[in-house]
């Protein structure tokens, strides 16, 4: 599945939880209460997973994944991991982890 299709699928999957699409960081994003937890960038999707979390480590272990630098100027966001579009439940699981973490932070 390509990143665009995966992003659209994730947006639809998490819409019942209140997630909507928006533009943030110069990219298309999936947000909850105007805070992004997933962003589409090229052929990959970035997830806000929280540095040091188990989900963050799992995401970084995916081949081709790395910290997300939306500006491209060598200043990556430590809590975000950019993951190439992959088949299987991994992207959905990462999005769920990101949404859960954001919902907890928002209270």
Buried (B, 14 or more C-beta within 10 A) or exposed (E): EEBBEBBBBBBEBBEEEEBEBBEBBEBBBBBBEEBBBBBBBEEBBBBBBBBEBEBBEBBBEBEEBBBBBBEEEEEBBEBBBBBBBBEEEEBBBBBBBBBEBBBEEEE
